[in-house]
Amino acid sequence: MAAASAEFRRPRLIRFSDCDPAGIVFYPQYFVMLNGLIEDWVNEGLGLSYHGLVAERHIGLPTVKLEVDFRAVSRMGDQVTLGLAVERLGSRSMTLAVRCFGAESGEVRMQMKQVIVTTSLETHRAVAIPDDMRAAILRDVPALAS
């Protein structure tokens, strides 16, 4: 999964609440983890406020396309790393490369490609990516400007 940017990473413990009765991650839980990773990326990686984006500026980041490959199981108690990189930056959308891999082994457990769109939470229509968000992404990934 080639990405145009450095990968934003966060460690994650696989918890009981992430797993099904077989003791492995129940696949929808990866989407919950992904949402948390995007919030962390906006807050810490981009230096913006996710809460401010949603609650004050009324900008949403809904997913419009998602492709997922599940490659190996993650079990309760596993330490994993979640990674996010921007592959493409459009005027109102961006494509993210996201993966979950074993913290020690580096084995890819799950990878996905996700397209998110910036929307007005008042009209639920696509709007331009905010200038400060675009600038923060381009600061980290100048190659996306071309």
PyMOL CGO cylinders between C-alpha atoms (Angstrom):
from pymol import cmd
from pymol.cgo import CYLINDER

trace = [
    CYLINDER, 0.00, 0.00, 0.00, 2.04, 2.93, -1.26, 0.3, 1, 1, 1, 1, 1, 1,
    CYLINDER, 2.04, 2.93, -1.26, 1.29, 6.24, 0.37, 0.3, 1, 1, 1, 1, 1, 1,
    CYLINDER, 1.29, 6.24, 0.37, 2.50, 9.70, -0.51, 0.3, 1, 1, 1, 1, 1, 1,
    CYLINDER, 2.50, 9.70, -0.51, 3.05, 10.65, 3.12, 0.3, 1, 1, 1, 1, 1, 1,
    CYLINDER, 3.05, 10.65, 3.12, 4.83, 9.63, 6.24, 0.3, 1, 1, 1, 1, 1, 1,
    CYLINDER, 4.83, 9.63, 6.24, 2.63, 7.37, 8.28, 0.3, 1, 1, 1, 1, 1, 1,
    CYLINDER, 2.63, 7.37, 8.28, 0.94, 8.72, 11.43, 0.3, 1, 1, 1, 1, 1, 1,
    CYLINDER, 0.94, 8.72, 11.43, 1.11, 5.89, 13.99, 0.3, 1, 1, 1, 1, 1, 1,
    CYLINDER, 1.11, 5.89, 13.99, -0.52, 5.10, 17.28, 0.3, 1, 1, 1, 1, 1, 1,
    CYLINDER, -0.52, 5.10, 17.28, -0.08, 2.01, 19.51, 0.3, 1, 1, 1, 1, 1, 1,
    CYLINDER, -0.08, 2.01, 19.51, -3.25, 0.14, 20.45, 0.3, 1, 1, 1, 1, 1, 1,
    CYLINDER, -3.25, 0.14, 20.45, -4.00, -2.70, 22.83, 0.3, 1, 1, 1, 1, 1, 1,
    CYLINDER, -4.00, -2.70, 22.83, -6.60, -5.15, 21.54, 0.3, 1, 1, 1, 1, 1, 1,
    CYLINDER, -6.60, -5.15, 21.54, -9.19, -5.24, 24.32, 0.3, 1, 1, 1, 1, 1, 1,
    CYLINDER, -9.19, -5.24, 24.32, -11.90, -7.68, 25.37, 0.3, 1, 1, 1, 1, 1, 1,
    CYLINDER, -11.90, -7.68, 25.37, -14.50, -5.24, 23.99, 0.3, 1, 1, 1, 1, 1, 1,
    CYLINDER, -14.50, -5.24, 23.99, -12.86, -5.43, 20.54, 0.3, 1, 1, 1, 1, 1, 1,
    CYLINDER, -12.86, -5.43, 20.54, -13.28, -9.19, 20.28, 0.3, 1, 1, 1, 1, 1, 1,
    CYLINDER, -13.28, -9.19, 20.28, -15.93, -11.76, 19.44, 0.3, 1, 1, 1, 1, 1, 1,
    CYLINDER, -15.93, -11.76, 19.44, -16.49, -15.01, 21.40, 0.3, 1, 1, 1, 1, 1, 1,
    CYLINDER, -16.49, -15.01, 21.40, -13.57, -16.61, 19.53, 0.3, 1, 1, 1, 1, 1, 1,
    CYLINDER, -13.57, -16.61, 19.53, -11.25, -14.05, 21.15, 0.3, 1, 1, 1, 1, 1, 1,
    CYLINDER, -11.25, -14.05, 21.15, -10.30, -12.29, 17.92, 0.3, 1, 1, 1, 1, 1, 1,
    CYLINDER, -10.30, -12.29, 17.92, -11.13, -8.79, 16.72, 0.3, 1, 1, 1, 1, 1, 1,
    CYLINDER, -11.13, -8.79, 16.72, -14.71, -8.65, 15.45, 0.3, 1, 1, 1, 1, 1, 1,
    CYLINDER, -14.71, -8.65, 15.45, -14.17, -6.96, 12.09, 0.3, 1, 1, 1, 1, 1, 1,
    CYLINDER, -14.17, -6.96, 12.09, -16.48, -3.91, 12.63, 0.3, 1, 1, 1, 1, 1, 1,
    CYLINDER, -16.48, -3.91, 12.63, -14.31, -2.98, 15.61, 0.3, 1, 1, 1, 1, 1, 1,
    CYLINDER, -14.31, -2.98, 15.61, -11.50, -2.09, 13.19, 0.3, 1, 1, 1, 1, 1, 1,
    CYLINDER, -11.50, -2.09, 13.19, -13.77, 0.68, 11.90, 0.3, 1, 1, 1, 1, 1, 1,
    CYLINDER, -13.77, 0.68, 11.90, -14.22, 2.00, 15.44, 0.3, 1, 1, 1, 1, 1, 1,
    CYLINDER, -14.22, 2.00, 15.44, -10.43, 1.94, 15.87, 0.3, 1, 1, 1, 1, 1, 1,
    CYLINDER, -10.43, 1.94, 15.87, -10.07, 3.73, 12.53, 0.3, 1, 1, 1, 1, 1, 1,
    CYLINDER, -10.07, 3.73, 12.53, -12.38, 6.53, 13.62, 0.3, 1, 1, 1, 1, 1, 1,
    CYLINDER, -12.38, 6.53, 13.62, -10.32, 7.05, 16.76, 0.3, 1, 1, 1, 1, 1, 1,
    CYLINDER, -10.32, 7.05, 16.76, -7.14, 7.07, 14.68, 0.3, 1, 1, 1, 1, 1, 1,
    CYLINDER, -7.14, 7.07, 14.68, -8.54, 9.78, 12.39, 0.3, 1, 1, 1, 1, 1, 1,
    CYLINDER, -8.54, 9.78, 12.39, -9.45, 11.90, 15.43, 0.3, 1, 1, 1, 1, 1, 1,
    CYLINDER, -9.45, 11.90, 15.43, -5.90, 11.48, 16.81, 0.3, 1, 1, 1, 1, 1, 1,
    CYLINDER, -5.90, 11.48, 16.81, -4.40, 12.32, 13.41, 0.3, 1, 1, 1, 1, 1, 1,
    CYLINDER, -4.40, 12.32, 13.41, -6.41, 15.54, 13.13, 0.3, 1, 1, 1, 1, 1, 1,
    CYLINDER, -6.41, 15.54, 13.13, -5.58, 16.54, 16.73, 0.3, 1, 1, 1, 1, 1, 1,
    CYLINDER, -5.58, 16.54, 16.73, -1.97, 15.42, 17.00, 0.3, 1, 1, 1, 1, 1, 1,
    CYLINDER, -1.97, 15.42, 17.00, -0.73, 14.83, 13.47, 0.3, 1, 1, 1, 1, 1, 1,
    CYLINDER, -0.73, 14.83, 13.47, -2.25, 17.92, 11.89, 0.3, 1, 1, 1, 1, 1, 1,
    CYLINDER, -2.25, 17.92, 11.89, -2.29, 20.08, 15.02, 0.3, 1, 1, 1, 1, 1, 1,
    CYLINDER, -2.29, 20.08, 15.02, -5.97, 20.95, 14.58, 0.3, 1, 1, 1, 1, 1, 1,
    CYLINDER, -5.97, 20.95, 14.58, -8.95, 20.29, 16.84, 0.3, 1, 1, 1, 1, 1, 1,
    CYLINDER, -8.95, 20.29, 16.84, -11.26, 17.48, 15.75, 0.3, 1, 1, 1, 1, 1, 1,
    CYLINDER, -11.26, 17.48, 15.75, -13.83, 18.69, 18.27, 0.3, 1, 1, 1, 1, 1, 1,
    CYLINDER, -13.83, 18.69, 18.27, -13.51, 22.23, 16.89, 0.3, 1, 1, 1, 1, 1, 1,
    CYLINDER, -13.51, 22.23, 16.89, -13.86, 20.98, 13.34, 0.3, 1, 1, 1, 1, 1, 1,
    CYLINDER, -13.86, 20.98, 13.34, -17.11, 19.17, 14.14, 0.3, 1, 1, 1, 1, 1, 1,
    CYLINDER, -17.11, 19.17, 14.14, -18.71, 21.13, 16.99, 0.3, 1, 1, 1, 1, 1, 1,
    CYLINDER, -18.71, 21.13, 16.99, -17.63, 24.68, 16.16, 0.3, 1, 1, 1, 1, 1, 1,
    CYLINDER, -17.63, 24.68, 16.16, -16.93, 24.74, 12.43, 0.3, 1, 1, 1, 1, 1, 1,
    CYLINDER, -16.93, 24.74, 12.43, -19.64, 22.18, 11.56, 0.3, 1, 1, 1, 1, 1, 1,
    CYLINDER, -19.64, 22.18, 11.56, -17.33, 20.23, 9.24, 0.3, 1, 1, 1, 1, 1, 1,
    CYLINDER, -17.33, 20.23, 9.24, -17.75, 16.46, 8.97, 0.3, 1, 1, 1, 1, 1, 1,
    CYLINDER, -17.75, 16.46, 8.97, -15.36, 13.85, 7.60, 0.3, 1, 1, 1, 1, 1, 1,
    CYLINDER, -15.36, 13.85, 7.60, -17.65, 11.02, 6.48, 0.3, 1, 1, 1, 1, 1, 1,
    CYLINDER, -17.65, 11.02, 6.48, -16.39, 7.95, 4.68, 0.3, 1, 1, 1, 1, 1, 1,
    CYLINDER, -16.39, 7.95, 4.68, -17.67, 7.55, 1.12, 0.3, 1, 1, 1, 1, 1, 1,
    CYLINDER, -17.67, 7.55, 1.12, -15.56, 4.57, 0.05, 0.3, 1, 1, 1, 1, 1, 1,
    CYLINDER, -15.56, 4.57, 0.05, -13.84, 1.82, 1.98, 0.3, 1, 1, 1, 1, 1, 1,
    CYLINDER, -13.84, 1.82, 1.98, -11.80, -1.16, 0.75, 0.3, 1, 1, 1, 1, 1, 1,
    CYLINDER, -11.80, -1.16, 0.75, -10.50, -3.56, 3.38, 0.3, 1, 1, 1, 1, 1, 1,
    CYLINDER, -10.50, -3.56, 3.38, -8.20, -6.58, 3.38, 0.3, 1, 1, 1, 1, 1, 1,
    CYLINDER, -8.20, -6.58, 3.38, -8.11, -8.73, 6.52, 0.3, 1, 1, 1, 1, 1, 1,
    CYLINDER, -8.11, -8.73, 6.52, -4.79, -10.57, 6.45, 0.3, 1, 1, 1, 1, 1, 1,
    CYLINDER, -4.79, -10.57, 6.45, -4.30, -12.07, 9.91, 0.3, 1, 1, 1, 1, 1, 1,
    CYLINDER, -4.30, -12.07, 9.91, -6.17, -12.22, 13.20, 0.3, 1, 1, 1, 1, 1, 1,
    CYLINDER, -6.17, -12.22, 13.20, -5.62, -9.91, 16.14, 0.3, 1, 1, 1, 1, 1, 1,
    CYLINDER, -5.62, -9.91, 16.14, -6.33, -11.40, 19.55, 0.3, 1, 1, 1, 1, 1, 1,
    CYLINDER, -6.33, -11.40, 19.55, -7.31, -9.95, 22.88, 0.3, 1, 1, 1, 1, 1, 1,
    CYLINDER, -7.31, -9.95, 22.88, -4.13, -8.73, 24.60, 0.3, 1, 1, 1, 1, 1, 1,
    CYLINDER, -4.13, -8.73, 24.60, -2.18, -8.15, 21.37, 0.3, 1, 1, 1, 1, 1, 1,
    CYLINDER, -2.18, -8.15, 21.37, -0.24, -4.93, 21.07, 0.3, 1, 1, 1, 1, 1, 1,
    CYLINDER, -0.24, -4.93, 21.07, -0.74, -3.51, 17.59, 0.3, 1, 1, 1, 1, 1, 1,
    CYLINDER, -0.74, -3.51, 17.59, 0.14, -0.32, 15.80, 0.3, 1, 1, 1, 1, 1, 1,
    CYLINDER, 0.14, -0.32, 15.80, -2.41, 1.60, 13.74, 0.3, 1, 1, 1, 1, 1, 1,
    CYLINDER, -2.41, 1.60, 13.74, -1.03, 3.66, 10.87, 0.3, 1, 1, 1, 1, 1, 1,
    CYLINDER, -1.03, 3.66, 10.87, -2.58, 6.30, 8.62, 0.3, 1, 1, 1, 1, 1, 1,
    CYLINDER, -2.58, 6.30, 8.62, -1.09, 7.98, 5.55, 0.3, 1, 1, 1, 1, 1, 1,
    CYLINDER, -1.09, 7.98, 5.55, -2.60, 10.34, 2.99, 0.3, 1, 1, 1, 1, 1, 1,
    CYLINDER, -2.60, 10.34, 2.99, -2.38, 8.92, -0.53, 0.3, 1, 1, 1, 1, 1, 1,
    CYLINDER, -2.38, 8.92, -0.53, -4.33, 11.57, -2.42, 0.3, 1, 1, 1, 1, 1, 1,
    CYLINDER, -4.33, 11.57, -2.42, -5.55, 15.06, -1.61, 0.3, 1, 1, 1, 1, 1, 1,
    CYLINDER, -5.55, 15.06, -1.61, -8.39, 16.46, -3.69, 0.3, 1, 1, 1, 1, 1, 1,
    CYLINDER, -8.39, 16.46, -3.69, -10.35, 19.67, -3.35, 0.3, 1, 1, 1, 1, 1, 1,
    CYLINDER, -10.35, 19.67, -3.35, -13.11, 18.12, -1.19, 0.3, 1, 1, 1, 1, 1, 1,
    CYLINDER, -13.11, 18.12, -1.19, -11.87, 14.62, -0.46, 0.3, 1, 1, 1, 1, 1, 1,
    CYLINDER, -11.87, 14.62, -0.46, -8.79, 12.64, 0.44, 0.3, 1, 1, 1, 1, 1, 1,
    CYLINDER, -8.79, 12.64, 0.44, -7.75, 9.02, 0.19, 0.3, 1, 1, 1, 1, 1, 1,
    CYLINDER, -7.75, 9.02, 0.19, -6.21, 7.48, 3.28, 0.3, 1, 1, 1, 1, 1, 1,
    CYLINDER, -6.21, 7.48, 3.28, -4.13, 4.31, 3.53, 0.3, 1, 1, 1, 1, 1, 1,
    CYLINDER, -4.13, 4.31, 3.53, -4.74, 2.73, 6.94, 0.3, 1, 1, 1, 1, 1, 1,
    CYLINDER, -4.74, 2.73, 6.94, -3.25, -0.39, 8.43, 0.3, 1, 1, 1, 1, 1, 1,
    CYLINDER, -3.25, -0.39, 8.43, -3.05, -2.39, 11.62, 0.3, 1, 1, 1, 1, 1, 1,
    CYLINDER, -3.05, -2.39, 11.62, 0.09, -4.39, 12.22, 0.3, 1, 1, 1, 1, 1, 1,
    CYLINDER, 0.09, -4.39, 12.22, 1.66, -6.34, 15.05, 0.3, 1, 1, 1, 1, 1, 1,
    CYLINDER, 1.66, -6.34, 15.05, 3.72, -4.04, 17.26, 0.3, 1, 1, 1, 1, 1, 1,
    CYLINDER, 3.72, -4.04, 17.26, 6.54, -6.57, 17.58, 0.3, 1, 1, 1, 1, 1, 1,
    CYLINDER, 6.54, -6.57, 17.58, 6.24, -8.73, 14.47, 0.3, 1, 1, 1, 1, 1, 1,
    CYLINDER, 6.24, -8.73, 14.47, 5.28, -6.01, 12.00, 0.3, 1, 1, 1, 1, 1, 1,
    CYLINDER, 5.28, -6.01, 12.00, 2.83, -8.51, 10.47, 0.3, 1, 1, 1, 1, 1, 1,
    CYLINDER, 2.83, -8.51, 10.47, 0.00, -6.68, 8.70, 0.3, 1, 1, 1, 1, 1, 1,
    CYLINDER, 0.00, -6.68, 8.70, -3.29, -7.78, 10.25, 0.3, 1, 1, 1, 1, 1, 1,
    CYLINDER, -3.29, -7.78, 10.25, -5.63, -5.44, 8.34, 0.3, 1, 1, 1, 1, 1, 1,
    CYLINDER, -5.63, -5.44, 8.34, -5.21, -2.76, 5.72, 0.3, 1, 1, 1, 1, 1, 1,
    CYLINDER, -5.21, -2.76, 5.72, -7.71, -0.47, 4.14, 0.3, 1, 1, 1, 1, 1, 1,
    CYLINDER, -7.71, -0.47, 4.14, -8.06, 2.33, 1.69, 0.3, 1, 1, 1, 1, 1, 1,
    CYLINDER, -8.06, 2.33, 1.69, -10.58, 4.93, 2.75, 0.3, 1, 1, 1, 1, 1, 1,
    CYLINDER, -10.58, 4.93, 2.75, -11.95, 7.98, 0.95, 0.3, 1, 1, 1, 1, 1, 1,
    CYLINDER, -11.95, 7.98, 0.95, -13.27, 10.71, 3.23, 0.3, 1, 1, 1, 1, 1, 1,
    CYLINDER, -13.27, 10.71, 3.23, -15.05, 13.86, 2.14, 0.3, 1, 1, 1, 1, 1, 1,
    CYLINDER, -15.05, 13.86, 2.14, -15.24, 17.17, 3.97, 0.3, 1, 1, 1, 1, 1, 1,
    CYLINDER, -15.24, 17.17, 3.97, -18.88, 18.11, 4.38, 0.3, 1, 1, 1, 1, 1, 1,
    CYLINDER, -18.88, 18.11, 4.38, -20.99, 20.84, 5.92, 0.3, 1, 1, 1, 1, 1, 1,
    CYLINDER, -20.99, 20.84, 5.92, -22.85, 19.36, 8.87, 0.3, 1, 1, 1, 1, 1, 1,
    CYLINDER, -22.85, 19.36, 8.87, -25.61, 21.87, 8.18, 0.3, 1, 1, 1, 1, 1, 1,
    CYLINDER, -25.61, 21.87, 8.18, -26.27, 20.91, 4.54, 0.3, 1, 1, 1, 1, 1, 1,
    CYLINDER, -26.27, 20.91, 4.54, -24.59, 17.46, 4.44, 0.3, 1, 1, 1, 1, 1, 1,
    CYLINDER, -24.59, 17.46, 4.44, -22.99, 18.45, 1.13, 0.3, 1, 1, 1, 1, 1, 1,
    CYLINDER, -22.99, 18.45, 1.13, -19.33, 18.32, 0.21, 0.3, 1, 1, 1, 1, 1, 1,
    CYLINDER, -19.33, 18.32, 0.21, -17.32, 21.47, 0.89, 0.3, 1, 1, 1, 1, 1, 1,
    CYLINDER, -17.32, 21.47, 0.89, -13.71, 22.42, 0.21, 0.3, 1, 1, 1, 1, 1, 1,
    CYLINDER, -13.71, 22.42, 0.21, -11.13, 20.96, 2.55, 0.3, 1, 1, 1, 1, 1, 1,
    CYLINDER, -11.13, 20.96, 2.55, -10.50, 23.78, 5.07, 0.3, 1, 1, 1, 1, 1, 1,
    CYLINDER, -10.50, 23.78, 5.07, -7.38, 25.81, 4.26, 0.3, 1, 1, 1, 1, 1, 1,
    CYLINDER, -7.38, 25.81, 4.26, -5.72, 25.07, 7.61, 0.3, 1, 1, 1, 1, 1, 1,
    CYLINDER, -5.72, 25.07, 7.61, -6.29, 21.33, 7.18, 0.3, 1, 1, 1, 1, 1, 1,
    CYLINDER, -6.29, 21.33, 7.18, -4.94, 21.39, 3.63, 0.3, 1, 1, 1, 1, 1, 1,
    CYLINDER, -4.94, 21.39, 3.63, -1.89, 23.41, 4.75, 0.3, 1, 1, 1, 1, 1, 1,
    CYLINDER, -1.89, 23.41, 4.75, -1.18, 20.96, 7.60, 0.3, 1, 1, 1, 1, 1, 1,
    CYLINDER, -1.18, 20.96, 7.60, -1.39, 17.96, 5.26, 0.3, 1, 1, 1, 1, 1, 1,
    CYLINDER, -1.39, 17.96, 5.26, 0.82, 19.64, 2.66, 0.3, 1, 1, 1, 1, 1, 1,
    CYLINDER, 0.82, 19.64, 2.66, 3.32, 20.64, 5.35, 0.3, 1, 1, 1, 1, 1, 1,
    CYLINDER, 3.32, 20.64, 5.35, 3.80, 16.94, 6.10, 0.3, 1, 1, 1, 1, 1, 1,
    CYLINDER, 3.80, 16.94, 6.10, 3.44, 15.73, 2.51, 0.3, 1, 1, 1, 1, 1, 1,
    CYLINDER, 3.44, 15.73, 2.51, 4.59, 18.36, 0.01, 0.3, 1, 1, 1, 1, 1, 1,
    CYLINDER, 4.59, 18.36, 0.01, 4.38, 15.81, -2.84, 0.3, 1, 1, 1, 1, 1, 1,
    CYLINDER, 4.38, 15.81, -2.84, 0.58, 15.95, -2.63, 0.3, 1, 1, 1, 1, 1, 1,
    CYLINDER, 0.58, 15.95, -2.63, 0.61, 19.55, -3.89, 0.3, 1, 1, 1, 1, 1, 1,
    CYLINDER, 0.61, 19.55, -3.89, 1.55, 18.47, -7.41, 0.3, 1, 1, 1, 1, 1, 1,
]
cmd.load_cgo(trace, "trace")
